[in-house]
Amino acid sequence: MPGTVTASMLYNFVQCPHRVSLDLYGNPADRDPVSVFVQLLWEKGNAFEQEVIRDLKIPFTDLSSFRGEKKEAATSEAMRRRDALIYSGRIRAGELVGEPDLLRRQNNGYVAGDIKSGAGEEGASDLEEGKPKKHYAVQLALYTDILEKIGMSGGRCPFVWDVHGKEITYDLEALQGNRKAATLWSIYQEVLSQVISINSGIEQTLPAYAGVCKLCHWRTVCMNAILRANDLTLVPELGRSKRDAMLAYVRTVSELAHIDINSLLRGNKSVIPNIGPETLLKFQTRARLQVKPDAEPFLTEPAALPGSALEIFFDIETDPMRDVCYLHGFTERRNQDNCTETYYPFFAEEPTPEEEERAFAGSWQYIRSSRPCVIYYYSKYERTIWRKLQKKYPHVATEQEIEDLFSPEQSVDLYFDVVQRKTVWPTRDHSIKTLAIYLGFAWRDTDPSGASSIEWYHRWVETKDGSIRKRILEYNEDDCIATRILLDGIRKLKVQG
Ligand code: SF4
């Protein structure tokens, strides 16, 4: 309902501002069914919260049976009584409403906390591990803001209880990353002010073609609108923020394909904020391929692809809900002969550290015994996860061994090193699925995706049904083969100026 601002609105805004608009003002009948993966996320999240609360060894006030205004009144009452820990409360200050999982008495006030069935911090960065998750931070900051406004705050240090049983403090005043003087609190304030503008109908938003759309219940509505508008986000990697910056100068893929780029330059600088002349040219080249009938992909410069009699195509599957890497898959090929292709999976039969370690150790042993070889993978994710696994299980491999494995002499990140930097495709994105399908590959599964694989893994763990295990492995094997298809496709591309 327009009027109130909730933590889930802030969470959704971080994923996509248009999601907030459509949830408020879109026609509910136009929504797609909630994806099986999103349902799984909800179920697992609820089950995990129940488990944590059931096993809690300290006394707490349970308000989970209350709803709406009664929950709010019961929470105020519990805080007035100075209860030490309140579970499932509801707090409000004006239009801001929050339902933190926990409110804990601290510093003569309260700090809020959420129970999350995932890792409490972002671990996906190569160089910086343990960054706060922005979508968690804005929710926690909203609770803190409300507590401050009602005079009940115990400080800007809310917390998350995560899937590993750890308490992670979110220091809202700590400076973040490279952004000068940005704190989680200032990020929250920016997000809040935009959500309030959307909520009151002042700010209009547009859909943008992005990976996050796959799991969104507005995907059909938005995709139709994006296609109708010939929206600029249909150009690979030209996302929402660049599109928004470009709209005053160029509105569609077709316009971008045909515009004289010089008209967007003043001297040697672009008139579009934060998008330089080279980036403009890159996007124009991509747009031109999209509008040209029968366009062919090409290389913008020669791509050095190391040769080896043994090529290994590598892909992993991880479950963010359990923070576990459950499968390392390798398809090897000898002398570029596809008939020699063999798949080697290393599967964690259970989502336990023992099984995760066993699968990691088996994979590492496989790589070591396969040398000399060259390894192809798609995106930095494999490297990120292997670095993380090395830290978790340091006796499996040394840090240096993992660094060497992902060095350019031994491995090629086909996405980062080749596709993104040196190729142009007449496609809307550069995902391995899109490119391999463009090159004629078809996955055996009818619903191939990383999200589906996670859902299957959960069902495998619950049922131990061998057909589900087979489905997981086949999907991973097809991902490995798709990487090989892409490599072969790239080898055939011609260089164009
Ligand atoms: S489908 Fe995509 S653009 Fe549309 S609301 Fe969802 S995430 Fe946003």
Boltz pocket constraint, residues with backbone or C-beta under 6 A from the ligand:
constraints:
  - pocket:
      binder: B
      contacts: [[A, 15], [A, 16], [A, 17], [A, 18], [A, 19], [A, 20], [A, 22], [A, 206], [A, 207], [A, 208], [A, 209], [A, 210], [A, 212], [A, 213], [A, 216], [A, 217], [A, 218], [A, 219], [A, 220], [A, 222], [A, 223]]
      max_distance: 6.0
